Amino acid sequence: MTESPFMPFLAPAPVTFVRGSGTDLWDANGKRYLDFLGGLAVVALGHSHPAVSAAIAHQANTLMHVSNLFSNNRGSDAAKRVNALLAEVTGQAGQVFFTNSGAEANEAALKLARKFGGRGRHVVVSAYGSFHGRTLATLAATGQPAKHEAFQPIPEGFRYVTLNDIAALDAALDPSVAAVLLEPVQGEGGVIPADPDYLRAVRALCDERGALLMMDEIQTGLGRTGEWFGFQHAGIAPDVVTMAKALGNGFPVGAVWARREVAAVFEPGDHGSTYSGNALAAAVVSAVLDELRRIGAPALAASRGRELAAKLAALPGVASVRGQGLLLGVELVRGDAKAVQAASLAAGLVTNAVTDTAVRMAPPLTVSCAEIDEAVAILSNVLEART
């Protein structure tokens, strides 16, 4: 297309995909690709999963939307499932608010933190290298100052510290701080895991200072890291959890969960969304959560993740592999991740250059051992061609 109908937020796409099934994608020319990016860690159950497709088709023919001035049975069912899962892993009762995206889930969490803290105690501390969204508030919470410049002045009330440096966080947690917002693995920041000891120390500091601990599980949640949520690797229970991506397996939906006592600071009119708890989106959420439970998603991600990481680490052109479960960063010996990504795509493997020197892999949790071998072979050939 010489004139794109889209605003120029992104560079021109190198491929147009027209069909997907499981870990496979096909472009407009009928070429098959292995999707080891999973729509940016979204299609945890793979493309066109029959249970998800059936839920969409059935609900679209039953009830799609009535606005949140009324309730609908699908929204209530989905909220109960989310609350049940979080209660299971945190031991705490909570409440949920559905959104249309991960950024909106984080936006709601930031408003919740400000309402919790009150005037004069509104600061949210996050980590350098983090990514929390592209709305003005979530951009401000994102610890990447270069991304702020084009949109100055950004909302105030945000402070950044180095990930895994507990002394820096200790110094930053003054009486103006309402909450700490962290990713258990910084996805867009390069697939950088938070150290479990660090997260435990953060939990203790938040308890000591009376600040909320909010975990951004948008990329890591719902089995991706080998646990239902990334914070479980540290054995902690946060006060607020945000999620999206895998929650809809490609359908746009997100959620923020909070301990019941924290959620209680919201009052009618404090927040809202026309589509929150939309029946169609909620039907998808319930189908996804049921299927993730059925397949034992965390154990599957842990097993397949170990296999993929070990085989990638054995390649001559790979310096190291980091991450958790099926969210991996492949550090390259010769760098130039964009060139490796482009060559891999041409060879039929979808990844992305998450930093200048590292490629991210986040395939569906349903990826097979044979597909792992095929992907590793493609990457091996690409790296060998560059020697």
N, C-alpha and C positions, 0 to 999 in steps of 0.2 A: 504494500500500500504506500503510495507516494504521500498521501495525507492521512494521518492517523485520526480516528474519531476520539481518541483518548487524550486527556491532558498529559503533558510530558513529564510524568513523575519517574518513569523508568526508561531505560534504553530499549530500543527495538528488540522484540523477542526473537531469538534465533530459530525457534521451532513453534509450530502451531499444532497442538495436540487435539485430536478429535474423539478419542476413545480410550478407556482404561478398564482393566480387569485385574484385580489382585495387585501384583507388583509390576504389571506390564502396562505400558502406554503405547499408543500408535499415533503417528503424525498424519498430516493430511495426504501424504504420499504413500501411506500404508507401511511405513517403516516402524519396526518394533523397538522399544526402549525398555530397559530395566529402570524403574523409578526408585533410586536409592536416596531421594530427598523427601519423598512422601508428601509432596505439596507443602514443604517446610514443616515437617513433623505433624501433619494434619491427618492424613489418611492412615490411621493406625491399624484399621481393619482391611486396608487395601482398597483399591478403586472399585466402585460399583458393587459394594458388598450387598448380597441379596437381602439380608435382614434389614439393612438401612433403606435400600430401595423399596422394599415392601412396605416399610413403615411410612415412607414419604407418599407412596401411591395410595395407601389406604387412608391416611389422614387427609390428603389433598381432596379426596372424594367424600370426606365426612365433615370436617370443620377445620378451617385454617386460622381464622382470626376473629376475635370479638373485642379486642382492646383490653387493657388492664383495669378498666372500670368494672369488669366482671371477671369471674373466675371461669376456668375451664378444666375439665378433668385431666387432660393431658399435662397441663402445666403443673398441677398439684402432684401428679404421679412422678413426673421428672424431678421435682424439687425433693420429694421424699427419697428418691433413689440417691440423689447427690448428698443429701443430709445423712442418709444411712451409711454411705461410703466414708464420709468424713468422720462421722461418729466412730466408725469401726477403726479408723487409723489414728485418731487423736484421742479417743475416749471422752470427747466433749460433745454436748448437744449444741447444734447451731441452726442457723437459718440461711437461706440462699436468695439471691436476686439474679435473675437471668438477664443477659445482655445480648447484643448482636455481634460482639467481637471481643478479642482479648483486651484491646485498648480501652473499650468501654467498661470492661470488668475492672481494670486497674483504675480508671477514672472514678468509678463508684467506690473503690477501696480508698482512694485518696480523700474523697469527700467524707467517707465514714471516719477516717483518721482525724480529719479536722473537726468534725462534730464531736468525736470522742474527746479530743484534747481541749477544745474550746478556744476562745480568743486568747491570743498570747502564747498558746501552746499548739502551734499548727505546723511546725517544721517536720518534714519527712526526710529521713536519711536513706540514701541508696548508695550503690557502689559504682565507682568508675568502671567503664566498660559494659555497664548494664544496658538493657533495652526493655522499655516498658510500654512503648506505644508511640503514636504520632499525633494524638490530640495535643493541644497546647500544654495541659497539665501533665500528661504522661510523657511528653517530650521533655518537659522540665524535670521530671523524675528520672529520665534516662541519663546516665552518667557519661555522656559523650558530648562535651562542650562544643565540638565542631558542628554538631547537628543543630545546635541552638542558634547559631549566629544569624542565619537568614530570617529568623522569626523573633528577634529581639524587639521589645523587651518580653521575655518569657515570664510566666507567673513566678512569683517569688515564694519562698518558703521551702526550698529544697537545698539539700546539702549532700556532698559526696565524699566517700572515703574509699580507700584501697581495699579491695576484696581480700579476705583472709588476714587482715591486719587488725587484730582485736584492740590493740592500743589506740589505733586511729579512731575506731568506733567509740571507745571509751571516752576519748577526748571530745568527740562530736556530740555525745548524748547529754546536752545541757537541759535545763528545765523548759526550753522552748520546743523540745522534740516530742511529737505525738506518736511517731511510729518509725520503724525501720522496715524498708521494703527491699527484699533480696530475691534473686533467682538461685535455686539450688545448683543449677549449672547455667552459666551465662551462655546462651545459645548464639545470639547475634554478635556477642562480644568475642567469639572465637572458640566456643565449646570449652569453657573454663569452669571446672567444678569448684564449688565452695567446699572447703575442708570440713569434714564432720565435726572435728574439735572446735573449729571456728563457729559453726552454727550453734553448737551447744553453749559456747561462751556468749554468743549473741543473745540466745534465749535467756541466759542468766542475767545479762546486763539489762535487757528489757524488763525483766521481772523486778530487778533492783530499782530501776528508774521509773517504773510505771508506764513504760511505752509499749505500744502494740508491736508485735512481730508479724509482719505481713509477708507471705511467701508468694511470689509470682511463679505459678506452676503452669503458665500458658503453654510453654513448649515442652516442659518436663513431665507434666501430670498425666495421670490415667495409664500408668504402666510403662511409659517410655524408658525410664531409667532402670527398670528392674524391680521397682517398688511401685505401689499405686501412685505415690507422690515422692518427689525428690527429697523432701525434708525428712522422710522416714529413714534415709541412710544415716542420719545423725541422731535418730531416736528422740526427736523433739516434737512438740505439738504447737503449731503457730496459732495466733489469734484470728488471722484472716488469711484466706487462700483464694487466689484468682486462677481461673482456668478457661480454656477455649480450645482451639485447634482440634485435638482428638475428640473433644466432647461432641462434635457434630460430624466427624469423619468426612469433612468437606462441606457440610451444610453450615452456614454462618451462624454461630451461636457461642456465647461465652457465659460465664457465671462468676459471681463473687460469693464466697461462703464466709461467715463469721461466727465465732462463738456467740451463743444466744445473748449473753450479757452485753457483748459489744454491739451486736446488731440492734439491740434495744434502744440505742441512742438515736436511731433514725425514727422520725415521726412522719405521718402522712404529709406529703408535699415536699419533703426534703430531697427526694430523688425520684426518678421514674424513667420510663421508656415506653413508647407506644407499643413496641413489639415484645416487651418483656413477658416471658411465659407464653409466647405465641404457640398455639396448639400444634402447628406443623413442626416448628423447631423443637418443641418439647417431646413430641413423638419420636423424633430422631434421637434426642438425648437418651430417652429410655431404652430405645433399641440398641444404641451404641453401648451403654453401660451394661445392659444384659448380656450382650455378645462378648464384651471384654471380660466379664466375669466367667462366662461359659468357657472361653478358651484359656483362662488362666493367664491373662495378659502379662502381669509382672514377671512371672516365672519364665514365660516364653521370651520376653525381651531380654531377660538376664542371660538365658542360655544362648540365644542367637547372637546377642551382643558380645559375649565372650568368644564365640566362634569367629565372628566377623573381625573383632579387634585383633585376635591372635593371627589370623591369616593376613590381615593388612600389615601388621607389625613385621611380618616375616619378609615382606617385599623389599628388594634392595633399594628402591628409591624412596622408602618411607623412613623418616627419622624417628617418629614416635606416634603413638595413638593415645588420645585422651578422651575422657568423657565417661558416661555411665550407660549401661544397657545398650539400647539402639539409638543413642545420640552420641555420635563420635566425631572427633576432630582428627584428621589425618595430617600430621605435620610432615612436609615434604623435605627431602634432603636438599634439592635444588630450588625450592621455593617456586615462585610464579604459579600460584594456585589457579589463577584465571586461565592460563594457557592449558593447564592440566584439565580443568573443568571443560573447556571448549573441546579439547581433543577427546575426552571421555564421552561427551555428548555426541560428537561425530561418530564415535564407535558404538553408540547405543546405550550409554550409561548416564543417568541423570544424577548430578551432584551439585554442590555449589561452593564457590570460593568464599569461605567465611572470613578469612583474613588473606593477606598477601601471600602467605606461605602455607596455608592449611585449607584442606577440603573438608566440608561437612558431609556426613552421611547420616540419614535418619529414615531408613526404609520402613515400610509397614511392619508392624509387629508380627504379622503373619508370614513374613518372608521365609522361604524354604532354604534348606541347606544347599540345594542345587543352585538356587538363585544367588546365594552368597558366593559360591564357587565361581559362577559365571561373572559376577560383578568384579570379584578380585582378579580374575583372569583378564578382564578388559582393562582394569586399572594397571595391572602388571605390564601389559603390552604397551600402554600409553607411556608409562614411566620408562620402559626399556627403550622406546623410540627416541626418548629425549637424552639418552646417555651418549 
